[in-house]
């Protein structure tokens, strides 16, 4: 009987060991199962944030496409302005440079853009680090755009970031009118001097604005330098002192201009009127001086014009003596009418030369045809 009891004890120990082994194996599988579930949840959440970021890429691709289409008029106007001054410029390249700038303005570097929520979810995405630049190749008409999208889920502060690159290729745009043509020149407008935004009616001011006629008498009426005088009527200066050694004086008058005394060594002196002009003494201009007279011009004494200065007279010119750095037209003195009563003066020019030397340049007609086949959606996404 004692041996039987001992055998029963061994059996109990064996059963207990088997139960422990099964429990260890079961718990191990359970632990692995929980770990796998947790990993799957992490992967699923990561996948959700990546999916959200991918939605953000598509969203901003469409937004940039719409921005590109809405800015075409602005780009056209700015490129047209460039072609006005530089008709030989590569307008496709200029369009790419301008478009890149317009897109960058919509997403300023360093700015924080608003978060875009996804409907009926707790997910969102946002754009950052958008860089819009023309292609480095100076002959290219492409715009390179790079940006990052961060997708978030469950309202978390962090998420998955994807980086993408877009290329807008403007190679297929055309100039409807042809950038090489020009309508030539027209007669001067006599409106190059800007109208002051604000000013006073006395000659002691930097900016003088007179609505109507302005008439002044006294001694040394003009300022020493940098003064704009703008009248909607005539301008008359009959002071008792000479206006010598003055610089950067600009005078605009809709009516006739009268300056009663000497103006020697006038530096960067600008005068414009659609009417007649009278200078009662010597007139000596140099630097970048420019005198535009729409009617007749009279200089009671000597007229002297420096190398980089110009005087254009639409009517007749009368002066006691004339000294010009270049006497052959087109030169520094351009007169459409008679000079001192003569019809054979070297300063007298034809209508065509007068327009080209003194007139307003008329740029070629310019209108970009954007077409429907511009490539805007080439994207490379970095995960």
C-alpha positions in Angstrom: 0.0 0.0 0.0 2.7 2.6 0.7 4.2 2.1 -2.8 0.8 2.9 -4.4 0.6 6.2 -2.4 4.1 7.2 -3.7 3.0 6.5 -7.3 0.0 8.7 -6.8 2.3 11.6 -5.6 4.4 11.3 -8.7 1.3 11.5 -10.9 0.2 14.7 -9.2 3.6 16.3 -9.8 3.5 15.3 -13.4 0.1 16.7 -13.9 1.1 20.0 -12.3 4.2 20.2 -14.5 2.1 19.7 -17.6 -0.3 22.4 -16.5 2.6 24.8 -15.9 4.1 24.1 -19.3 0.8 24.6 -21.0 0.3 27.9 -19.1 3.7 29.1 -20.0 3.2 28.2 -23.7 -0.3 29.8 -23.6 0.9 33.0 -21.9 3.7 33.2 -24.5 1.3 32.9 -27.4 -1.0 35.5 -25.7 2.0 37.9 -25.2 2.9 37.5 -28.8 -0.7 38.0 -29.8 -1.0 41.2 -27.9 2.4 42.4 -29.3 1.2 41.6 -32.8 -2.1 43.5 -32.3 -0.3 46.5 -30.9 2.2 46.5 -33.8 -0.7 46.2 -36.2 -2.4 49.1 -34.5 0.8 51.2 -34.8 1.2 50.2 -38.5 -2.5 50.9 -39.1 -2.2 54.4 -37.5 1.0 55.1 -39.4 -0.7 54.0 -42.6 -3.6 56.3 -41.8 -1.3 59.3 -41.3 0.5 58.4 -44.6 -2.8 58.1 -46.4 -3.8 61.5 -45.0 -0.5 63.0 -46.1 -1.1 61.6 -49.6 -4.5 63.2 -49.6 -2.8 66.4 -48.7 -0.4 66.1 -51.7 -3.3 65.7 -54.1 -5.1 68.6 -52.4 -2.2 71.0 -52.8 -1.4 69.8 -56.3 -5.0 70.9 -57.3 -4.6 74.1 -55.3 -1.3 75.0 -57.1 -2.9 74.1 -60.4 -5.8 76.5 -59.7 -3.3 79.2 -58.5 -1.4 78.8 -61.7 -4.5 79.3 -63.8 -5.7 82.3 -61.7 -2.3 84.1 -62.1 -2.0 83.8 -65.9 -3.4 87.3 -66.4 -0.9 88.8 -63.8 2.0 86.9 -65.4 1.0 88.0 -68.9 0.8 91.7 -67.8 4.2 91.6 -66.0 5.9 89.8 -68.9 4.4 92.3 -71.3 6.0 95.1 -69.3 9.3 93.3 -69.6 8.9 92.9 -73.3 8.1 96.6 -73.6 11.6 97.6 -72.5 13.4 94.4 -73.7 11.7 93.0 -76.8 14.4 90.5 -77.4 14.0 88.9 -74.0 13.0 85.2 -73.8 9.4 85.6 -72.8 8.9 81.9 -71.9 11.8 82.2 -69.4 10.4 85.5 -68.1 7.0 83.8 -67.7 8.6 81.0 -65.7 10.4 83.5 -63.4 7.2 85.6 -62.9 5.0 82.6 -62.2 7.5 81.1 -59.7 7.4 84.4 -57.9 3.5 84.6 -57.9 3.3 81.0 -56.5 5.8 81.8 -53.8 3.9 84.9 -52.8 0.9 82.7 -52.1 3.0 80.5 -49.8 5.6 82.8 -48.3 8.8 81.1 -47.1 8.7 80.6 -43.3 4.9 81.2 -43.1 2.6 78.9 -41.2 -0.2 77.6 -43.4 -3.6 76.6 -41.9 -4.4 73.0 -41.1 -6.9 71.3 -43.5 -9.3 68.9 -41.7 -10.7 65.8 -43.4 -14.5 65.6 -43.2 -16.1 63.2 -40.7 -12.7 62.1 -39.3 -10.3 63.3 -36.7 -7.5 63.5 -39.3 -5.9 66.5 -40.9 -2.9 67.6 -43.0 -0.9 70.8 -43.5 1.7 72.1 -46.0 5.1 73.5 -45.2 8.4 74.5 -46.7 7.0 75.3 -50.1 9.7 76.6 -52.5 8.8 77.8 -55.9 11.8 78.7 -58.2 12.5 78.9 -61.9 14.6 76.1 -63.3 18.4 76.8 -62.8 18.9 76.4 -66.5 18.6 80.0 -67.9 17.2 78.6 -71.2 14.5 76.6 -69.4 10.8 77.6 -69.1 10.1 75.3 -66.1 9.0 76.2 -62.6 10.2 73.8 -59.9 8.0 73.5 -56.8 8.8 71.5 -53.7 6.8 71.2 -50.5 6.2 68.9 -47.5 2.9 67.6 -46.3 2.3 66.3 -42.7 -0.6 64.0 -42.2 -2.1 63.6 -38.7 -4.7 61.3 -37.2 -6.6 61.3 -33.9 -5.7 65.0 -33.3 -2.1 64.1 -32.5 0.6 66.8 -32.7 2.9 64.6 -34.8 2.3 62.6 -38.0 3.7 61.3 -41.2 5.6 63.7 -43.5 5.8 63.3 -47.2 7.9 65.5 -49.5 7.0 66.1 -53.1 8.2 67.9 -56.2 6.1 69.5 -58.9 7.2 70.9 -62.3 5.2 73.4 -64.3 6.6 73.4 -67.8 5.7 76.6 -69.9 7.5 75.5 -73.0 4.2 75.2 -75.0 3.0 78.8 -74.3 3.1 81.1 -77.3 3.0 84.8 -78.0 -0.1 85.5 -80.0 1.4 88.6 -81.6 5.0 87.6 -81.9 7.5 89.2 -79.6 9.7 90.5 -82.5 7.3 93.0 -83.9 6.9 96.6 -82.8 4.5 99.4 -83.6 7.4 101.9 -83.5 7.2 105.3 -81.8 4.6 108.0 -81.3 4.9 111.7 -80.5 6.0 112.6 -76.9 3.3 112.7 -74.3 5.1 115.4 -72.3 4.0 113.6 -69.1 7.2 111.9 -67.9 7.5 114.0 -64.7 5.2 112.4 -62.1 2.5 114.5 -60.5 3.3 115.0 -56.8 1.0 113.1 -54.5 1.0 116.1 -52.1 2.7 119.5 -52.3 2.5 123.2 -51.6 2.1 126.2 -53.9 5.3 128.1 -53.0 8.7 127.5 -54.6 10.4 126.9 -51.2 9.0 123.3 -51.1 10.5 120.1 -52.4 7.3 119.3 -54.3 5.2 122.2 -55.7 1.7 121.5 -57.1 -0.3 124.3 -58.6 -3.8 123.7 -60.0 -3.8 126.4 -62.6 -1.2 129.0 -63.5 1.8 129.7 -61.4 3.7 133.0 -61.5 6.6 133.9 -59.2 9.0 136.8 -58.8 11.9 137.3 -56.5 15.6 136.3 -56.2 16.9 132.7 -56.7 13.5 131.1 -56.6 14.4 127.5 -57.3 15.9 125.4 -54.6 19.5 124.4 -54.7 18.7 120.9 -55.7 16.0 118.2 -55.9 12.7 120.0 -56.5 9.6 119.1 -58.6 7.3 121.9 -59.8 4.0 120.8 -61.4 1.3 123.1 -62.8 -1.9 122.3 -64.7 -1.6 125.7 -66.4 1.4 127.9 -67.2 4.5 128.5 -65.2 6.3 131.8 -65.0 9.4 132.7 -63.1 10.7 136.3 -63.5 13.0 136.6 -60.5 15.7 139.2 -60.1 18.5 136.6 -59.6 20.0 134.0 -61.9 19.1 130.3 -61.3 22.7 129.0 -61.8 24.3 125.9 -60.4 21.0 124.2 -59.6 20.5 120.4 -59.9 17.7 117.9 -60.1 15.0 120.5 -60.8 12.0 119.2 -62.7 9.3 121.4 -64.1 6.0 120.3 -65.7 3.4 122.7 -67.1 0.4 122.0 -69.3 0.7 125.6 -70.6 3.7 127.7 -71.6 6.9 128.0 -69.5 8.8 131.2 -68.8 12.1 131.3 -67.0 13.3 134.9 -67.0 17.0 134.7 -66.1 20.1 132.7 -66.7 20.3 129.0 -66.0 23.9 128.1 -66.2 25.3 124.7 -65.2 21.9 123.2 -64.7 22.5 119.6 -63.7 19.9 116.9 -64.4 17.4 119.7 -65.3 14.1 118.4 -66.6 11.4 120.5 -68.3 8.3 119.4 -70.2 5.4 121.3 -71.7 3.0 120.7 -74.6 3.1 124.5 -75.2 5.9 127.1 -75.8 8.9 127.7 -73.6 10.9 131.0 -73.1 14.3 131.3 -71.4 15.3 134.9 -70.9 19.0 134.4 -70.3 21.7 131.8 -71.0 20.6 128.1 -70.8 23.3 125.6 -70.1 22.3 122.0 -69.3 24.5 119.0 -68.6 24.3 115.6 -66.9 21.1 113.8 -67.8 19.1 117.0 -68.4 16.1 116.7 -70.7 14.0 119.5 -72.1 10.8 118.6 -74.0 9.0 121.4 -75.7 5.7 120.7 -77.6 5.6 124.2 -79.1 8.2 126.8 -79.9 11.3 127.4 -77.8 13.2 130.7 -77.4 16.5 131.3 -75.7 17.5 135.0 -75.5 21.2 134.3 -75.1 23.3 131.2 -75.6 22.1 127.6 -75.6 24.6 124.9 -74.5 23.8 121.2 -74.3 26.1 118.7 -72.7 27.0 115.2 -73.9 24.4 113.2 -72.0 21.6 115.9 -72.2 18.9 116.3 -74.8 16.5 119.0 -75.9 13.5 118.2 -78.2 11.5 121.0 -79.8 8.4 120.2 -81.8 8.0 123.7 -83.1 10.7 126.3 -84.0 13.8 127.1 -82.0 15.3 130.6 -81.7 18.6 131.2 -79.8 21.4 133.8 -80.0 24.0 131.0 -80.2 23.9 127.2 -80.0 26.6 124.9 -78.7 25.9 121.1 -78.8 28.2 118.2 -78.1 26.9 116.4 -81.2 25.7 118.5 -84.1 24.6 115.8 -86.5 21.0 114.5 -86.0 20.0 112.4 -84.4 22.0 114.1 -81.7 21.4 116.1 -78.5 19.3 118.9 -80.1 16.3 117.6 -82.1 14.0 120.2 -83.7 11.1 119.4 -86.0 10.5 123.1 -87.0 12.9 125.8 -88.1 16.1 126.7 -86.2 16.7 130.5 -86.1 14.5 130.8 -89.1 16.5 128.3 -91.2 15.0 125.2 -92.9 18.5 123.7 -93.4 19.8 123.6 -89.9 21.7 120.4 -88.9 19.5 120.1 -85.8 16.3 120.0 -87.9 14.9 116.4 -88.4 12.1 114.5 -90.1 8.9 113.5 -88.3 10.2 109.9 -88.1 13.5 110.8 -86.5 11.8 113.2 -84.1 9.4 110.4 -82.9 12.2 107.9 -82.5 14.6 110.3 -80.7 12.0 112.2 -78.6 8.8 110.2 -78.7 7.3 107.4 -76.8 8.2 103.8 -77.7 5.2 101.6 -78.5 5.9 98.0 -77.5 4.9 95.1 -79.7 1.5 93.6 -79.0 1.9 90.9 -76.5 -0.6 88.3 -75.3 0.4 84.9 -74.0 -1.6 81.9 -75.3 -1.4 79.5 -72.4 -3.1 76.6 -74.3 -4.4 73.4 -72.7 -1.3 71.1 -72.8 0.9 72.7 -70.2 2.4 70.0 -68.0 1.8 70.9 -64.3 1.5 67.6 -62.5 4.8 65.8 -62.6 5.3 64.7 -59.0 8.0 62.7 -57.1 7.0 61.7 -53.6 9.6 60.8 -51.0 8.2 58.5 -48.2 
